[in-house]
Amino acid sequence: MSAAEITEALGRLDTLTRRLRAECPWDREQDERSIVPHTVEEAYELADAANAGDDAKLLDELGDVLFQVHFLSLLLEERGAGDLGAVAEHCRQKLIRRHPHVFGDVEAKGQPDDAPRSARASSPDAGPDAPRRITSGEVLRNWDAIKAGEAGREPGIFGEVPENLPALLYARKLQRRAATAGLIEPAPARAATGRDAAFEEIGDRLFGVVDEARRRRVDPELALRAAAQRFRDRMNHQGDP
């Protein structure tokens, strides 16, 4: 599809969403709290399609998630708190702000050769003023640092880390924040090879831990959440001035 065709398709979906909100009794009854469980369910189905490598299912599930975005944006619009355009523009500005290596004076390694900034930095004629190339790991650390400094955000190392995340995601997010703050060792650069083997190995080890928890009659979700919370408390204490 061309850019114009994509815009038209999104407009048709927006029109459909508005009609459902106006004419469907079930859709009229919904608010954010009643819709979000469906949003989470659709996100899990999207992740399942991506992991399965099923492009047809991925396309279908992406549509379901996109509809959730349209519907929740419409709820914002109804109370004058924003709309789909505001959501898109806020996202665009945030991505620009958090990617100084693309839109600023720092450059990340691994960008396509046809990217304008990459082309300038990789050119033999690039002068001393060419953007500095950084690694993908530095990109993530920059992202967290920029995010932490944005106006209106909850202060602290773990500001705005939702405690209702699934335990594995919660633990991972806490560790990433702690690594960005220099409280634990950062992750090494991702190896170009062996990713599939590492994926399987970690999956097997996690599966084994769950099996051990089952045999010892321990809920692994609750045990990991408690461990993550202890980690959060220790890191908060360690990070205090």
Number of C-alpha atoms within 10 A of each C-alpha: 7 7 8 9 10 11 12 12 13 15 12 12 17 18 12 15 17 16 12 15 17 11 10 11 10 9 16 11 10 15 13 13 8 10 15 14 11 14 19 13 12 19 17 14 19 21 15 15 19 16 10 11 11 11 11 9 16 19 13 14 21 18 15 17 20 15 18 20 14 20 26 18 21 20 18 17 15 10 9 9 11 14 19 18 11 14 14 12 12 11 12 11 10 14 14 13 17 19 19 17 23 19 13 13 14 17 23 20 17 11 14 10 11 9 10 11 21 21 14 16 20 14 10 8 9 12 10 8 8 17 20 13 17 14 15 16 17 17 19 15 18 17 17 17 16 15 14 19 11 12 8 7 11 13 12 12 22 19 12 11 13 12 13 9 12 13 20 14 14 19 20 12 17 22 22 21 24 21 16 22 18 11 16 13 12 17 11 7 10 11 7 6 8 9 11 8 10 11 10 11 12 11 12 12 11 12 12 12 13 16 14 13 15 12 9 9 9 13 11 17 13 12 13 16 20 14 13 21 17 12 16 19 12 11 20 16 10 10 14 8 5
